[in-house]
Amino acid sequence: MSPQEVNDTVSERSTTFRTQADEQADHEETLQNLRTGKYDDWPNEAAFDGLTEERGPIKIAVTGNIPTWAAGSLFRTGPGVYKIDTDAGTTFEMSHWFDGLAHTHRFDIIPNEEGSVEVFYSSRRQAEEMMEVIKKQGTWPYYSFGQKADPCLGLLSKAMAAFKGLRESPEEKWHNNINVVVHVNPPGLDGAAGNIAGKRKPAVTENDPKVLGHKPELPKSIWISTDNCTMKQIDPKTLEPIGWATQDVLHPELKGPMSCAHAQRDPETGDLFNYNLELGPKPTYRVFRVDASTGKTDILATIREPIVSPAYIHSLFLSPSFVVLCIPTSHFGLNGTQIPWERNLLDALRPYDPSRKTQWIVIDRKHGKGVVARFETDGRFFFHTVNSFEEKAGSESSDINLFCDVIDFGSHQFIHSLYLDVILDRDSAAKKFYEDENRARNSLAHLTRYQFTINPDSPSNKLPTTPDPKNHEVFRIPAPHAGELPTINPLYTTKKHRYVYSLPFRGRSTVTDAIVKTDTETREVLFWDNPKGHTPGEAIFIPRPGGEEEDDGVLLSVVLDGEKGKSYLLCLNAKTMTEMGRAGVDFAIALGFHGAHVPSGRTVTRGRGPGVKMLMREG
């Protein structure tokens, strides 16, 4: 889109348009903002303190226009409690953003007779058992992502924890803090024959949506995942936790404690793909598929080699032919046994070593060939894959060009910027963090595309002995022209996409401070010009039914107005990045992670884009 086209379609000052020529200047401006403390007057405190649940649903005010074709239920999840008053009269505080106790939200968008929509909001805490234990004990007795260890925890207690490892009793599974990704009707866990290890009936409450007169069309089941093998089931209506399962109920070999939060779904069949990581003397990755039609789980590849380190991996890639396990440089110490010693994942990571490479393991997902290719690239860290697609290498060749888009970082130092002391700049913690130039640069995201060429007729389980120019980095778009929590039009999942929507970091806040649309063909970008102090959450794309263009749809994002201490559901035009409407609540909603939109009245969405896609848009 040219600058003139942008000016013709959006109102003055409602968006900011930038080109590839502006990338370096905008990147350096972000670093300058960090050096000078530009974030000082961007308030985020309301997202971390005094947060409450609203078991609703309550009707909330709508301004502007949210289109009726965006009707459905938007489920969101993430952390929600950071402070707990203990029985001893003290206050226990979480130290890392990711370790806030789980809190799930639902926005119901309901068409009315006037041709517009009404919006209802509900939320519920998901870790009440954990809260009670912490209240009684006055400390955190669990494994965590980055919670700083209790200084009173002695050597003997650490040794006992390491001896116990990551094993938990069935009762302790209810205590797990699972707060990252929302899964709608995941195969293998649904229906009467579903493999649910822990199960309890939901409570009957007066807050059933039918009591209030509106009837959202809710899915059969909702499950929440995190970066381990346990998932927690919630009741779609009340949001109450009602079940849990570990991956070994899908297949007995999936006995390792680690996995990735972002399992992938085949957009045509609904099959689910993920990995399970077993730690110890011989760390083992098992990449598996759960068949949506039968619920049967197959192990597609087992990887147990000294050169493949156990690592923290938050997401993986899925293309039409392959599952791609990308292992970044976030390796666990002592083959993963350092986790029970440290009692959190972050402190169990080995120090970043730029000499270590990122490993790419490509696995056939349709013909049982197992690992078909391996590659190495420069060592980087990532949380989120964007999409993966394929193209034929040539009319006379059977080679496949595989493209993988990812949001990556120079190292895993970025994770340390998400401690609450840094986010809230307590005792100048943000200034101290970002005054290190190298650390500041490595904390800025890039949208990177990789290309690999694979010969499916000659699968190889070995690394290429010599560099091949066909395997290379296609582009690397720096922040703030791309950011975290990326999403695309779901109709283009596993297909060639053009647009990526993400939350960039411009140094104006200590967390994300904008929503940006990145054109991967022209490298032009369009920012939603959010007001100062308005911090957006992940933007989920809702395609317009029958839309012919990839960016024909809307984005839904939960935004914190830090000045007023209130939040609202924002609806943006995905083409122009201008606001269409919003629905606000009179309180703050915590900065969350991911969500899923479940449309009303459809089991699939048939667009004029490439193919038939599944109902849910999962973030």
Beta strands, then each sheet from edge to edge (+ up, - down):
strand 1: 15-18
strand 2: 58-64
strand 3: 72-81
strand 4: 83-85
strand 5: 91-93
strand 6: 101-111
strand 7: 117-125
strand 8: 181-184
strand 9: 198-199
strand 10: 222-225
strand 11: 230-234
strand 12: 241-246
strand 13: 258-259
strand 14: 264-265
strand 15: 272-278
strand 16: 284-290
strand 17: 297-303
strand 18: 317-318
strand 19: 322-327
strand 20: 358-364
strand 21: 371-377
strand 22: 381-392
strand 23: 400-409
strand 24: 446-454
strand 25: 472-478
strand 26: 484-487
strand 27: 499-503
strand 28: 515-519
strand 29: 525-528
strand 30: 534-536
strand 31: 540-543
strand 32: 553-561
strand 33: 566-573
strand 34: 579-584
strand 35: 594-599
strand 36: 604-606
strand 37: 612-614
strand 38: 617-618
sheet 1: 1+ 29- 28+ 27- 26+
sheet 2: 30+ 32- 33+ 34- 2+ 7- 6+ 3- 35+ 38-
sheet 3: 4+ 5-
sheet 4: 8+ 10- 11+ 12- 9+
sheet 5: 13+ 15- 14+
sheet 6: 13+ 15- 16+ 17-
sheet 7: 18+ 19- 20+ 21-
sheet 8: 22+ 23- 24+ 25-
sheet 9: 30+ 32- 31+
sheet 10: 36+ 37-
end
